[in-house]
């Protein structure tokens, strides 16, 4: 525990130092770091408890939410440049490692694997994955050409969007949003209300995770999948009880594994024979 806390403090200190050297005042860098940590912790809890296919965050990333909420006029041009330059780390939170680590810990706990063993394996896998990821992305980008039809368009689209947004903030010195801030506070209070009701009453049907995930990419992409799963589970429990629910678990697990296997085989087929196939999203 002490090692984890010391590591957190050390890493936060390094990030804040980097922010400060890049032109962000300490209070602004601390606020941005605090918000991204809150997003990461929230998505980690959602991933471990509910296991959504994707862990999307809100459509407004952390730095954009700061500027929209406080107004572009509240920041100097240097601060806007700094906030814009660091939008990449919260613009697409699907790639935050913490939710995947939390999910791995949950799987390790269920499988009876010691925490120290799981920690050592995940640390090694993370380090190797980062190094190989940098090598693969840079190598393939130079080999096939970045911003072409052969590479993922996300990085280029994100860079263009960040550049245009920074220019707009610099030209249009907006005031704090008097409408958006109450809605942000209202959303937080309603989430706490759902959490409280779920803790107090076993019959309460609405989960705070559903409310949080509704206005994200996962909610818009997979809402029908979740609806079908909920209806199926409701019917099984209503008319078959717990015994039928337990008997249907192998079928559901097989269905999930079959979907993943189909995607894996088709993707491998496309690579081996160099032909385009449907790009699966799951």
QUIURJO-V863485 format. One line per field, one symbol per residue. ss: DSSP state (A for helix, B for strand, O for the rest). A space follows every 50 residues. Layout:
# QUIURJO-V863485
ss->???
This chain:
# QUIURJO-V863485
ss->OAAAAAAAAAAAAAAAAAAAAOOOOAAAAAAAAAAAAAAAAAAAAAAAAA OOOOOOOBOOOAAAAAAAAAOAAAOOAAAAAAAAAOOAAAAOAAAOAAAA AAAAAAAAAAAOOOAAAAAAAAAAAAAAAAAAAAAAAAAAAAAAOOOOOO OOOAAAAAAAAAAAAAAAAAAOOOOOOOOAAAAAAAAAAAAAAAAAAAAA OOOOOOOAAAAAAAOBAAAAAAAAAAAAAAAAAAAAAAAAAAAAAAAAAA AAAAAAAAAAAAAAAAAAAAAAAOOOOOOOOO
